[in-house]
């Protein structure tokens, strides 16, 4: 199951200060690229699990606007 955005109005603050809508698929794409860079293959279920985990962490910490740096950590 792929989601491009989460339900709710969660937003991300970019490094330049601009705010944009949170999109889980953008997080998943970066995770996928990281896996590929170290030769990992067939990781789609792990990519989705991590993306969902990141989203849950943001919600748990009450981040209506999450900073990109927080997500990277």
Helices and strands as residue ranges (DSSP letters): E 11-13, E 19-21, H 24-37, H 44-60, E 65-67, H 68-72
